[in-house]
Amino acid sequence: MDTQVTHEVKDAVVQQVSLTTQFLEQVKEFFLNRGFDLVMAVLIAVLGYIIAHWCRRLVRKMLERTQVDRSVIGFISEIAYWTVMVIALAMVLGQLGVSTASLAAAVGGVGLAIGLAMKDNFGNVASGIFILTFKPFRSGDYIEAAGFSGTVIDILTMYTRIRTQGNELILIPNSKMTDSVIKNFTYFSTRNIEFVFDVGYATDLPQCIQVLTDIFNRDEGVVNKGNIPIYVKELGESSIRIYARVEVRSDIFFAERNRLYIHVKEAFDQKGIDIPYPQMVIHEGKKQEEEIH
């Protein structure tokens, strides 16, 4: 029994050694016959990767020196990067002995499969081209789209990069951008600030309107001086609402709005203009006791 087990173990070891030897011989033969091609393929892949990155930086720098819209720079530089990478991949496969006809057939089949699997990504590319063509927004614009708001950093092949006011980076697929309503706050050189001020019913309304007019006309950031709509909007339940609309440069919108609010509050305090706030008044009734005779 022990002799039979020993022979079985010996045969198994011999078989494994034989398989290992055959594998090593095949590897040796491959490196002897195709080793140079493999090394060249690796070198081409590494060089292609390096050249692709270099091309992307070069295209970006060249476009930044021209009058090309900043929104186009990121998109074109990405196209240049992927073009070089595809060329490098074709050269690697050719170096490894893949024939041109086989490569074309393989690329066609793989391209079809990838196209079906990545139809959303191709939609993002098409949407990116749409954004660059019709320019609903550009790099540097402050926009609101797809539920997010912030400053556009770059428009890339797949995504639009946005920096929020909280200094957060948001990547929004281009197809989401074109499928949603886009609100571009900086498309025009100026923006309107709409104010609604609540004042008490005892307020001298002509005096209040004159105070607001003087504040807005004296402010250096207001563009529409002398033509500022200020009027009584409505009589509310506990206050009178006064509407005002001033026009300022888009790049100073937030700072100007903050400054005007401060100036209005200070002026209202100086003039004794009441700014009502929600209050609850409780009237306590007297309970009359009936005498029981």
Order of alpha helices (4+ residues) and beta strands (2+ residues): alpha-alpha-alpha-alpha-beta-beta-beta-beta-alpha-beta-beta-alpha-beta-beta-alpha
